Amino acid sequence: MWADRHRAESAAQALGGITARVDLESIAAHLQVDLHYRSLEPGTSGILICTAETRSLVVNQNHSHTRQRFSLAHSLGHACLHHTPGQEQVFMDQIIRRPRDDRASKGSYFEEVEANTFAAALLVPLATLHVEFHDSPVMNPFDLDESYLRSLSKRLGVSQQVLSFRLLSVGLLAW
């Protein structure tokens, strides 16, 4: 899973998304993914359709802005990590509303875990965290000011859940 984090970090850095909200539309264009916002079924967040010649992504315009950004970043993860050039593939990002024992919601599908990790790394680059938490020791989650996390997640255009996952995954937050 280090490779997917590195790819996401590189994509964000190459396109200037280091200390501000990452411009996912520019990253999609750079990766030659045609991006569209359309109404989809309520449980579908995004659909990435890859053909031999093109890659098109449709994001559900009816979902919250943070959900749209995560779905876009998640699908870009599939485009970078799982699409085999020249092959036709479809990746569907669906909201899991089944009990937590469902395999996908537990992260049992390796590609979904990779795409989620890629998305978190792309949306919250390590360089951004270094700026935000300069010289900060590993934090206990109970020591963090919730209003600060809310503010930071809003500035980055991500949910608090994505921000917390990212802080945990890079070792800036410990349970």
Order of alpha helices (4+ residues) and beta strands (2+ residues): alpha-alpha-beta-beta-beta-alpha-beta-alpha-alpha-alpha-alpha
